[in-house]
Amino acid sequence: MLEKNIFPLTVRLTGLKLGASKFSLALAAFLPAFLVFLGVRTTYGTAMKFFLFFFPYVFLVAAQDMVGTEVAGGALENVLFLRGGFRRYLWQKNFALAAAAATYAASLFFLATLWGVACGKFDPFSVPQFGLGLLAGFYYVGAAGALSHFLKAGSNVVVILLVQAAALLGLLFSATSRTGFIDHLGTGKFPDLGSRLLFVGFTAVFPNLIVSPRLLRGGFTVAAGLVILLLFQKALVRRLELRK
Amino acid sequence: MLRVNGLRKSFGPVQAVRDVSFSLEKGRTTALLGENGAGKTTTLKIILGFLKQDSGTVETGAGRIGYVPDHPVFLPWLSGKAFLDLTSRSSGLGGPNWAAGVRRLCDRLLFDPALLERRPGTYSAGNAKKFACLQSLAIVPELLVVDEPFSALDPPSIKRVRDLFAETRDRGAAILLSSHMLAEMVKISDDFIVIRRGEVVARSGLPEFLSRFRPAGAGELESAFLGLMRG
């Protein structure tokens, strides 16, 4: 490393990487187009709900291959990352990615808000929902970053999506009556310890749930999970070596 | 410029470096010699901060450090130009002088500037090596660390790189070269450090090195080196 403050380099590298990712760019172009399509074909409210629930996945896609390939491939053995600079780069990448994805999401939310105000259908409650969605997005970055220490390429994202799919299928196939956990999710009321613990676990797998007005309390789980994931990543990065 | 003291490093049960100590002076080129697995690259990586030593210290007064790996690998989404742009920003050496310096280095290294528009991952091994040299020399390093400086280079390029290293040394930089190409090391190095099984077994200037280790009637450095490696 040439400078002690490597964050500007991290930001530029992260931006260039996102800009070079065709999948990220395609998603960034598809999401607003689909929201407009949804809003026009159905209602503004439906489009906004869709956006609030799904925009955290923008963070997840942006967080693909955060660590694994760069470390294993030897690309960090460069003048830019001397004196442990690669550790600071990998750690700070969490924040650079989160900031980039949040900027993109906030831009879309701002435009969606203007649209809602113009048609008189904007719900002010969507603002805190958006904030919780950002929290879910940060959680995805933390989780994908931690997984990327053990997995190469985009498999960190694939693993998260597979776990979500498995959890969803498990929930659907294990719900034997309408009085089960799905109902609790619907009402946002979890009467016993078992259902509360299940909710905590489900929120850890599906952080997007916390944007639902009835499930806001899951935000505490996601916030705690984010802190744990970042601490875990910090520990991993601290002991990381380039042994190619 | 660089002081390494009592370095130790193990990878599981394998002790790669055991008690390595040496120092580098300004305006001197030092060759780090040793067989495969002797601990040369591990020592370099500890000096550069890519590996953490189990014990020992590395002290450097160098502000700008250049590094050329044996087989350079680059972040795959950046062009050569983008790499150099990031390097200039990080070093605070941008501006017209930087651009002129890069052009001059391209010319000196026999490196086609048009390649800068492409990603270094698409370069040949020789051009990747030259690009790594270009990146490190462009920052005007005070300490330059090079692992196998001449691997993958053709003879004309070897001479160009050797001349550039000599100029860098004459400017006052300390240079540490790790290499197996002993004939090339003799042409460029002022001091020699020999590592065997993770330990420094010899450290001296070229005349002392030859007189001390060359077996009677044997050739030059290579014989001395082989003799030393045999213990």
Interface residues (C-beta under 8 A of the other chain):
Chain A: M1 L2 E3 I6 P8 L9 R12 L13 L16 K17 A20 S21 E70 G73 G74 A75 L76 E77 N78 V79 L80 L82 R83 G84 G85 F86 R239 E241 L242 R243 K244
Chain B: F11 K45 L48 G49 F50 L51 K52 R64 I65 G66 Y67 P69 H71 P72 V73 F74 L75 P76 W77 L78 A82 L86 T87 R89 S90 S91 G92 Q135 S136 I139
